[in-house]
Amino acid sequence: MKVLVTGGAGYIGSHVCNLLLDKSCEVTVIDSLVTGNKNLIPKKAKLVVSDIADEKKIERLITKEKFDLVMHFAGLIRVEESVKEPEKYHEFNYKKARAFLNVCFKNGIDKVIFSSTASVYGSPKKGKVLESDPLNPLNPYAESKLKLEEFIKTKSEEINIKYIILRYFNVAGADEKLRCGLISKYPSHLIKIACEVAVGKREKIIINGNDYDTFDGTPIRDFIHVSDLADIHLVSAKHLIKNGKSDIFNCGYGKGYSVKEVLENFNQILDKKINFEIGPRRDGDSKMIVANPEKFNKFFAWKPKFNSIKYILKTAVDWEKKIK
């Protein structure tokens, strides 16, 4: 497979690039390096430093290289920032991505895997979310992702393109060989911040709200190891290459952990306790969001390899120690 990857210098994109190269695929990365880190891109991948909306540059690349498939990870991901700067998120996550994908579709790339988010569901009314459940994005980040989902689906009806849309739940952990992991100047991920406390980069973690309608008052999330998520992309790519049908899938394990439970699990694998303080709720946060992952698991007869909160936390903190 010859794969074009946007955002390959990011956390999830870099893990997918490593796995694709492990499986002898050819990988070309497009990344503006605005939020990505060049050091995360595997040496065997080709890097094109470009804004994805630079249509002429993208067109030259695509017509020259003849890719089998595009995986679109590029985008902004900070929920709090999106609440403050909604136009920026609309611009980066929707308008630039739409321009990029239109160039792909016009120039012969007719298969796309899109990195979406479970936050398109908002605050679900029931325990585990199905792909067919109502969509209710609570913040501009989620809205921008849903708009691009809708664009891809509409395009698929207009022209003969095939897609897999993957709705990620909470992605965490790091590559077991520590080739890549999460690097962020302004981390908003619970596990990333807890790792920084664990290695002494910060004093404490702020728990954003302990008055949610959950068993311990803190929000509940479904955490999936980034290497399992990378495998989901590989499986999806093979499906599309064989002209498999378009579809949307949840990417999670189907088990929720509260913020406090995550910290308790962390304390069990560390030799010191994670200091925390209770702070105010964050705008745009939902109380609980857990996947029903059966659709993907059954369709592809797929099983995760790293379904353990302690393993997720161990690889995350090992990575944090490496980049300390």
N, C-alpha and C positions, 0 to 999 in steps of 0.2 A: 504494500500500500504506500502511496505517496500522499502524505497528509500535510495540509496547510493549517497551522495552529496560530490563532490570534491570542495574545496575552500569555505566551509561553514563558515569559519571564516572571509570571505570577505564581502564587502558591499552588493552586490546583493544576494550572497549565503545565508547570515544570514537571510535576509528577507524571502527568499523562505523557509528556514528551519522553521522559526516561523509559516508561513502560513501552511505548511505541518503538523506540530504538532497541530496547531489549528484545523485541519481537521482530527485529530486522526490517522495520518500516523506514521509509525516508521521511524526514521531518524538516519542514521549513517553518520558522517562527516569524510572525510579524508582531512587533511590540514597539510602542513609542518610548518605553522605559520611563514614563511619567510616574507610574506607581510600581512598575515591575523592577526586578533586580537582575542585572545581566549575569551575575554569578550563579543564578539558579538554572540558567539555560545549559543543557548538556552540550559538551564540546562537539559531539557528532551532529548536532542539529545546525542547519543553516539559519543565520539570523538576518532579518531585514528590519532595520530600525526605521519605523514609519508610523505615522498616524494612520489608523485604518480607513479614515475618510479621504486620504490622498488618492483620489480615484485613478489618476494617470499612472502613478507609481505602482499601485495594486494591479491595474490592468496589464502593465508591462510584465510584471512578475507572473501573473496567472497564464497569460498567453505563451510565455516562454517555457514554463515548467509543466503545465498539464497535470494538475493535481486530481487525485481520485475523489477527494473528500475535504471539507473544511470543518474544523472544530473551532467554535467561537467562544472564547473565554474572556476576551478583553472587556473591561468595563470598570466602573467605580462601585464600591461595595459597602460604604459606610452609611448605615441607616441614619444615624444622628446628623451627619453632614447633609444627607439628602433632604431631611426635614428643613434644614436651614437654607439649602441651595437647590431647590427643586428643578430650576431651569438647567443647571449644570448637569444633573442626572438625566434629564430628558435629552439633552444634547449628546452626552457621551454614550449613554446606554441604549438610546433609541435612534436618534437621528444619524449619528456617525455609523452605528452598526447597520442601519437600514441602507445607507449609501454603500457601505462595504459589501453587504450581501447582494445588493443589486448588481454590482460589478462582477461578483462571483457568478451569479446566475446568468448574466449576459455573456460571460466568457467561458461557459462550458462546465463550471462546477455545479453539479445538480444534486449533491448530497451534503447535508449540513447537520452537525450535532451542535445544539445550542445549550449553553450553560445557564439554566434558569434557577429559580429559587422557590423553596417552600413558602416563602413569605407572601406569595401570591394568594395563599389561602386566608391570610389575615389571622384572626383568632377563631379557629374552628370550634363549632358547637359540640362536637363529639370527640371521642378518644383518639382514634387513628384516622388519618386523612387519606381518602381515596382520590385518585386523579380526576374522577368525575364529580367531586364535591364542589360546592359553590366557591367562586373566587372573590376575594374581598381584600385587595391590597390596602394596608394601613399606612403606607409611607411612600414617598416619591421613588425610592429605590425599587420597591416591589412593583409599583405602577410602571416604571420604565421597562422592567423585565417582562411584565405581562403584555405591554404594547408590542414588544419585539416578538414574543410568542405569536401574537395575533397576526402580525405582519407575515411571519414565516408560514403560518397556516393558510393565510389568504393567497400568498404567492404560490403555494403548492396547488391550490385549486385553479389558479390562472395558468401556470406553466408547469411543466412536468418535472418538479423537483421533489426529492424525498428528504424527510427530516426525522430526527429523534430529538425531542425536547426533554432534557433531564432537569427535574426539579430537586435541587439539593436541599437536604436538611442541614444540620450543623456539622460542617466538615472540620476534622481535627486530626492530630497526630502528624507523623513525618515518615518519610521513606526509611525502611529498616536499615539500609546501608548508609543512611544520613547523607545522601547525595543532595537532597533538597528538603525544605521545610518552610515554615511560615516566617517571612521577614516583613516587618511592618513598622513604619515610623510612628504611626498612630493606631496601635492595636485596639480593636473593639471586641475581639473574640475573648470569651471567658477563659478558655484553656490557655491561650497565649499569654494573657495577663497573669494568670495564676503561675505559669512557668517563669515569668519574669520575677515574680515574688520569690519563687522557689530557689532561683539562682542568685538572688540578691540585687537584681536590677531595679526593683522598686520595693517599697516597704510593705504595701498591703494592696488588697483588691477591694474595690467598692462593689457591693452587691446592689444592683439597681432595683430596689423595691423588695420588701418582704411582706407585703400586704395583698398579694395576689390570691385569688380563690383557688389555691392548690393546697396539698396536704401539709406543706411546711411554709407556705406563704411566698416561696420564691418560684420564678418561672421554670417550666419544664421543657426540655428540648431532647431531640433525638440526635445523637452524635454518631457520625459515620467516619471510619478511618479513611484518610485521603487515598491510601493505596487501593482499598476496595473501590472507591469512587473512580480511580484511574482505570481499574479493570472493567468497570461498568462502561466506560467510554470505549475501550477496546472491543468489548462484546457488541456494543451498539454499532461501531464502525464496520465490523465484519458483517453484521446483519444488513446494513445499507449497501455495502459493496456487492452483496449477493442479490441486490434489488429487493430487499425486504420492505415491508410496508412502513409508512410513516406512523409515529406514535409518540405519546407523552408518558413519561415514567417518573415515579417518585424514587429518590435515592436516599434510603435510610435503613435502619435496622428494625424499626417497629417497637423500640423500647425507649421510654423517656426517663431522663434523669433531671432532678431539680438542680438548681445552682448549688444549693447546700450539699446535695448528695455527691456532686462532682468534686467539691472541695474535700468532703470526707474521704472519698476514694483516693484523692491525691495525698491526703495526710497519711494514708495507710502505706503508700509506696515511698514516701519521703522520710528523712530522718528528723524533720522539723514540721511544725504546723504552719499552714498558710494563714497569715494575718488577714482578717477581713473587717470591713465596716459596712453598715447598712446605709445606703444613700437613697436619693429619690428615684422613682421610676424614670425610665427613658421614654421620650416620645416615640410612638410607633412600635413599641414592643408588645408582643402578644403573650398571654399567660402560659399557653401550652401549645406545642405543635409537635406531633409525633406522626411518623409515616406509617401508612399501611403499604409495605413494599412488595406485597404478594404479586402484583401484576408483572413487574420485571422478573422477579425470582421464578415465577411459574413459566412465563413466556420463554425465557432463555435457560430454564433449569439451572439457575445460577445460585451459588451459595457464597456468602462472604467468607473471607479468610481471617479477618482481623476484628471480629465482633466481640470486643472486650474493652470495657471502659478503662480498665487498668493498663492494657496494652497501648491504647490510644494515648493515655497520659504519660506512660513511660517513654514512648517514642517522641512525644512532644517535648518533654523535659530534656531528653538526651540531645535533641536538636538544639534546644536553647543553650545547653552547656557548650555545645560545639561552637555556636556563634557568639558566645558571651564576650 
